[in-house]
Amino acid sequence: MKIAIIGTGNLGKSIAKGLITTNAISTLYLTKRNLASIKEFEAYKNVFLTNDNKEAIKNSDIILFAVQPAHFAQILTEIKPLLKEQHTIISTITGFSIAKIEEVIGTENFIIRAMPNTAIAVGKSMTCLCGNIQGLERIKVAEAIFNRLGTSIIIPESQMQAATVVCASGIAFWMRMIRATTQAAIQLGFDATEAQELAMHTCEGAASLLITNGNHPEQEIDRVTTPKGCTIEGLNEMEHQGLSSSLIQGMVTSYKKINTIKSEQL
């Protein structure tokens, strides 16, 4: 694949590393105003660094945007004359709708939105994808890219705001759960390093069980709980203290906030 990443900041660099390590590219152009911050990529074969977005687009078929939202419309305006039928546009910009992209470059282009999360840096992103009518014809191209960097799912654009909360903000929510588990482990006698290791790998194991077995969480919980046992005692106390309701309400609050931000941008 001939790919250009326009705006190689933290997200762009993570995507680039994933594409390089999984041999997903025939050529990869990385753009940044300050090339010094991405010099680490100079050593890779068929990877080209430039501060000229037009050069990158002329030499690529897949154009992946990871720029700041405030700069996106201007960049689209500048590169619009270069867009051809072979180009697939993938935007990772939060809150920038397909309709807004089409306003700038037209409705005839192949446009896809992608919502990855920061776990893309370690090849474990949960990425949500959607596209315009043309973009859906090439959605498998985006799937091929992001499945190399974790897991992807195609959803309607109307669910992208919710996906931002569940998947992108969700990383922070799960980090807080792991931190709380770590703190409890310290209170129970483990040192800080051991406590975090126990919390991290137990969390990973729980998710892996669901992914591998395809079960509902309650099925796996039933395997651990015994009558009058310590697990059910702990679970019930957590629910009495509002664990599930607090998590749900926190996510709903985030969703309301992201919709407020979207309304303010319109």
C-alpha positions in Angstrom: 0.0 0.0 0.0 1.2 3.5 -0.9 0.2 5.5 2.2 0.7 9.1 3.4 0.2 10.2 7.0 -0.6 13.9 7.0 0.4 15.2 10.5 2.7 12.8 12.1 2.2 13.7 15.8 1.8 11.1 18.5 -1.1 9.3 16.8 0.5 9.5 13.4 3.8 8.1 14.7 2.0 5.2 16.4 0.2 4.4 13.2 3.4 4.7 11.2 5.2 2.3 13.5 2.4 -0.2 13.3 2.4 -0.1 9.5 6.2 -0.4 9.2 6.5 -3.3 11.7 3.7 -5.3 10.0 5.1 -4.7 6.5 1.9 -3.0 5.4 3.5 -0.5 3.1 5.1 -0.3 -0.3 5.8 3.4 0.4 5.0 5.6 3.4 5.2 9.4 3.3 5.2 11.1 6.7 4.5 14.9 6.9 5.3 17.3 9.7 6.2 20.9 9.8 9.1 20.1 12.1 10.8 17.0 10.7 13.3 16.8 13.5 10.6 15.2 15.7 10.2 12.2 13.3 13.8 11.7 12.2 13.7 8.2 13.8 11.8 7.1 10.7 14.6 8.0 8.3 16.3 4.7 8.7 13.4 2.7 7.4 13.3 1.6 3.8 10.6 3.2 1.5 9.7 5.7 4.3 10.0 9.4 3.2 9.8 12.4 5.5 8.5 15.8 4.1 6.9 19.0 5.3 5.2 19.2 1.9 1.7 17.7 2.1 1.3 18.0 -1.7 4.4 15.9 -2.3 3.1 13.2 0.0 -0.3 13.1 -1.7 1.0 13.0 -5.2 3.0 9.8 -4.3 0.3 8.0 -2.3 -3.0 6.2 -2.8 -4.2 6.2 0.8 -4.2 9.5 2.7 -4.5 9.3 6.4 -5.1 12.6 8.2 -4.0 12.9 11.9 -3.7 16.7 12.1 -5.2 19.1 14.7 -8.9 19.8 14.0 -8.3 23.5 13.7 -6.0 23.0 10.8 -7.9 20.3 8.9 -10.2 22.4 6.8 -7.3 24.6 5.5 -5.2 21.5 4.7 -8.1 19.9 2.8 -8.6 23.1 0.8 -4.9 23.2 -0.1 -4.8 19.6 -1.3 -8.2 19.4 -3.0 -6.8 20.0 -6.5 -4.5 17.0 -6.1 -7.2 14.5 -5.3 -7.8 11.8 -7.9 -10.0 8.7 -8.2 -7.3 6.4 -6.8 -7.2 8.3 -3.5 -8.8 7.0 -0.3 -9.1 9.6 2.4 -9.0 8.4 6.0 -9.6 11.0 8.8 -8.8 10.4 12.4 -9.9 13.9 13.5 -12.4 13.8 16.3 -15.7 15.7 15.7 -15.0 16.5 12.1 -17.9 14.9 10.3 -18.0 13.4 6.8 -20.4 16.1 5.8 -17.8 18.8 6.8 -15.1 17.0 4.8 -17.4 16.8 1.8 -18.2 20.5 2.1 -14.5 21.2 1.4 -13.5 18.6 -1.1 -16.8 17.4 -2.6 -19.0 14.3 -2.3 -17.4 12.3 -5.0 -14.3 11.4 -3.0 -13.8 8.1 -1.1 -14.0 9.3 2.6 -13.6 7.2 5.7 -13.5 8.3 9.3 -11.5 6.2 11.8 -11.7 6.5 15.6 -8.7 4.6 17.1 -7.5 4.8 20.7 -4.0 5.3 22.2 -3.5 1.5 22.5 -2.7 1.7 18.8 0.9 2.4 19.9 1.2 -1.2 21.1 -1.0 -2.8 18.3 -4.1 -3.1 20.5 -6.4 -0.3 19.4 -10.1 -0.8 19.2 -10.8 1.3 16.1 -14.3 2.3 14.8 -14.8 3.0 11.1 -17.5 4.7 9.0 -17.6 6.2 5.6 -19.6 8.1 3.0 -21.3 6.1 0.2 -18.1 6.1 -1.8 -15.9 5.4 1.2 -17.9 2.3 2.1 -16.7 0.8 -1.2 -13.2 0.9 0.1 -13.8 0.4 3.8 -11.9 -2.9 3.6 -8.8 -0.9 2.9 -9.2 0.9 6.2 -10.0 -2.4 7.9 -6.8 -3.9 6.6 -4.8 -1.0 8.0 -6.3 -0.9 11.4 -6.6 -4.6 11.9 -2.8 -4.6 11.8 -2.9 -2.2 14.7 -5.5 -4.0 16.8 -9.2 -4.6 16.0 -11.6 -2.6 13.9 -15.4 -2.5 13.6 -17.6 -0.7 11.0 -20.4 1.4 12.6 -22.8 4.2 11.4 -21.4 7.7 11.6 -24.2 8.5 14.0 -22.5 6.3 16.6 -19.0 7.8 16.3 -19.5 10.2 19.2 -20.5 7.2 21.4 -17.5 5.2 20.1 -15.2 8.0 21.2 -16.5 7.7 24.8 -16.5 3.8 24.8 -13.2 3.3 23.0 -11.0 6.4 23.2 -12.1 7.8 26.5 -12.6 4.2 27.6 -8.8 3.8 27.8 -8.7 6.3 30.6 -11.7 4.7 32.4 -10.0 1.3 32.3 -6.7 2.8 33.5 -8.5 4.2 36.5 -10.0 0.7 37.3 -6.5 -0.8 37.1 -5.1 2.0 39.3 -7.8 1.2 41.9 -7.1 -2.5 41.8 -3.4 -1.6 42.2 -4.2 0.5 45.3 -6.2 -2.3 46.8 -3.4 -4.8 46.2 -1.0 -2.5 48.0 -3.4 -2.3 50.9 -3.5 -6.1 51.0 0.3 -6.3 51.3 1.9 -6.2 47.9 4.5 -3.6 47.0 3.6 -1.0 44.3 5.4 -2.8 41.4 3.9 -6.2 42.2 0.5 -4.7 42.8 0.4 -3.0 39.4 1.7 -6.1 37.6 -1.0 -8.2 39.3 -3.7 -5.6 38.3 -2.5 -5.2 34.7 -2.2 -8.9 33.8 -5.4 -9.9 35.6 -7.2 -7.2 33.5 -5.6 -8.5 30.3 -6.6 -12.0 31.2 -10.2 -11.1 31.8 -10.5 -9.4 28.5 -8.7 -12.3 26.7 -11.2 -14.8 28.2 -14.1 -12.9 26.7 -12.3 -12.4 23.3 -11.3 -16.1 23.1 -14.4 -17.7 24.5 -17.0 -15.3 23.2 -18.9 -15.5 26.5 -20.9 -12.8 28.3 -19.0 -11.4 31.3 -21.5 -13.0 33.7 -20.7 -16.5 32.4 -17.0 -16.0 33.3 -18.0 -14.5 36.6 -20.0 -17.6 37.4 -16.8 -19.7 36.9 -15.1 -17.7 39.7 -17.9 -17.3 42.3 -18.8 -20.0 44.8 -21.7 -20.0 47.3 -20.8 -17.9 50.4 -17.3 -17.3 48.8 -15.0 -14.3 48.9 -15.6 -13.4 45.3 -19.3 -12.9 45.4 -18.9 -11.1 48.8 -16.6 -8.6 47.2 -18.7 -8.2 44.0 -21.8 -7.5 46.0 -20.0 -4.9 48.2 -18.8 -3.2 45.0 -22.3 -3.1 43.6 -23.7 -1.7 46.9 -21.1 1.0 46.6 -22.2 1.8 43.1 -19.5 0.4 40.9 -21.6 -0.4 37.8 -23.9 2.6 38.1 -20.9 5.0 38.6 -19.1 3.6 35.5 -22.3 3.8 33.4 -23.1 7.3 34.6 -19.5 8.5 34.0 -19.7 7.3 30.4 -23.1 8.9 29.8 -21.7 12.1 31.3 -18.7 12.0 28.9 -21.1 11.4 26.0 -23.2 14.4 26.9 -20.1 16.5 27.1 -18.8 15.4 23.7 -22.1 16.3 22.2 -22.0 19.7 23.8 -18.5 20.3 22.3 -19.9 19.2 18.9 -22.8 21.6 19.2 -20.4 24.5 20.1 -18.3 23.8 17.0 -21.3 24.0 14.6 
